[in-house]
Amino acid sequence: MAQDELAKLKKDYEKLRKKYKLPKFQELNEDFGIERLADYENVLLLKNIRKTISEKMIDCLRFLELLLHPMNAPLFFLALAKGMSQADKKKAQHVYERLLSLDLEAFMLELVYNEKAEAEFIKKSFDEWQKLKQDLYELVANLRNSWNKETTDKEKSYYG
């Protein structure tokens, strides 16, 4: 990505940010990697930002879905799900439901373009993400700790 393309993206975004009171470019970029849009022609910049946000949320939804419903998931997810506490299951379910709600809103915007509605979605999803990412982080940290404990316990019992 060339620096002038990134500068143009930032300049174009800044105009829209002021018009719709959107989050700062750097904040959105840190959470959703919107700088990659500099490589594309962005006639509908807000729509492309919304799509970038949606991609991250869909990735999180897939991960949570495999944890909450590991029937057809790889064995790794079954082992992770088995080690989840009830509190973590509730947290995962809550985050899943919030992300699903946002994903449905994003899909509606995919059907009918409206710049103002795109801006509102970006603001709403950014604000919601600030809350949800902390829950997701705690959940994944707990999963990692549970996985490490289980792995350590297996090693001890195997060699002991």
N, C-alpha and C positions, 0 to 999 in steps of 0.2 A: 504494500500500500504506500503510495506516494504521500509525502507530507502535505502537498497542496490539495490533494483529494480529501485528506482528513480535515484540513483547515476549512475547506468548502463545506464539508458535512457539518462541522461545528458551527460555522456561520449560518447555514441554512437552519440548523436546529435552534440556534439562539433566537432567531426571528420568531419561530413557532413557540419557543419556551416563553418568551415575553407575552405573546398574544394569548396563550392559554394557561399561563402560570404553571408550567411543567417543571419537573425536577431538573437540576443542573445536569449538563451533559456528562460530566465526570461521574456523578452518582449513578446514572443509568448505565454508563459504560462499565463501572466496577461490578455492578450486579448482573448485567445482561450482555456485555460485550458488544455494544452497538457500534463500536468503531469499525467493525468489519463491513458495515454498510457503505463505508467510503469507497469500496471497490466496485460499487454498483451505481447506476443512474437512479437517483432517488426523486422521481417526480412526485410520488406519494410517500414522502418521508415518514409521516406519522404511521401510516399503514405498515411500512416496512419495520419500524421500531416495534409496533404492536406484534408483528409476526415473530420478531426476534425474542421478545419477552415471552410469547406463547411457546416457543420452542423449548426454552428453559423450563417452563412450568410443565410442559408435556413430559420432558425427561424426568422431572421429579414425580409426576403422576405415575409414570410407568414403574419407577423404583418402588414407590409406596404400594402400588397395586400388587407387585410381586411379593412384597412383605406381608400384606394383609390377606392375600389370596394366593398362597404359594403352590397350589395344587399342580399346575403345569409349569412351574418355574424350575430353573436349574437347582440342583441340590443345595448349592450355596445359600440360596434364598430360604429354602426350607430350614436349614440349620440356623440361619439368622432369625427367622420368624419364631422358631422353637425357643430361642433364648430371650425373646422379648418379654418384658414385664407387662403387667396389665396397664400401668400408667403409660408406658411407651406405645402400647397398642392404641390406647385412647388418643394419645397425641398424634400418632400416625393417621388415625381415622379423621381427626379434626383437620389436620393439614390437607389430607386428601380431599375432603369435602370442600374446603375453601378453594383449593386449586381447581377442582372440577367446576365449581361455580364460575370462576374467572375464565376457565377454558370455554365454557358454554357462551359466555359473553363475547369472548374473542371470536368464536365461530359465527355468532350472529353478525358481527362487524365484517366478517369475511363475505357475507352474503349481500350486504348493502353498505356501500362506502359513504361515510359522513366524517369529514375532518374533525369536527367538534367532538363527535362521539369517540373517535380514535384518541383524541387528546384526553378526554375524560377517562377512558380505559387505561391509558398510560399512567395517569395520576393515581387512579384507584389501585391498579395492580402494583405499582411501585410502593405505595403506602402499605398495602396488604403484605407484600413481599418482605418489608422490613420486620414485620411481626413473625411471619411464617419461617423465614430463614433461620431465626434463632431456634425455633422449635425443631426444625429439620437438623440443624447442627447438633443440638443436644441429643436428638434421637440417633443420629449416625454415630456420635461419640459413644453413646450407651451400647449400640450394636457392636462397635469395634471393641469396646471393653469386654463385653460378653463373649465375643468371638475369641479374643486373646485369652480370656480366662478358661474358656472351654478347651482351646488348643493346648494350653499349658497343663490343664488337668488331665487331658488325654495322654500327653507325653509322660507325665509323672506315673500314671497308672500303667502305661504300656511298658515302661522301663523298670518300674518298681516291682 
